[in-house]
Amino acid sequence: MTNPADSIEIQNVVASTGIGQELDLEALAEDLPGADFNPDNFPGLVYRTQEPKAAALIFRSGKIVCTGAKSIDDVHDALGIIFEKLRGLQIPVEDDPEITVQNIVSSADLGHNLNLNALAIGLGLEDVEYEPEQFPGLVYRMDEPEVVILLFGSGKIVITGGKRTDDAEEAVEEIVERIEGLGLLG
């Protein structure tokens, strides 16, 4: 059997940073080609990078949230592009602003169909939400690593809430161990 941890793919990395000063988003929207700013719909300015593909949500407070990146390196590269664009507009940005990863969303395949009804009971009802008429997946809140795993009947899973790339691998190994321990894998 192939190792389910080998199937892990990062789908999205969300990180935050800040430049430590207020921004005039109206002026920034005019000066930054390709920026989207519609304060009636969303309070931040949206600026998308193409290489790497990511979106930066820039707020009046100077806080910036980067989303849509496929790796932590891509987050750093995308934010580096944003910082350079801001510096080019004479907005002072320190050399190396602190970037904090808030969430890593990954997917994986356990390689077997899952009986979600049996899993809901076996994994312990206090850590599980499963209402198939509302959502087809079982929501499992894991303590270590502290992530949420969505398990689907197909054996596909989504891991969210990780702060390190290793969190997904540890979560997959732990959930496989738990499911095997219950005799419900394969």
Secondary structure, 3 states (H helix, E strand, C coil): CCCHHHHCEEEEEEEEEECCCCCCHHHHHHHCCCCECCCCCCCCEEEEECCCCEEEEECCCCEEEEEEECCHHHHHHHHHHHHHHHHHCCCCCCCCCCCEEEEEEEEEECCCCCCHHHHHHHCCHHHEECCCCCCCCEEEEECCCCEEEEECCCCEEEEEEECCHHHHHHHHHHHHHHHHHCCCCC
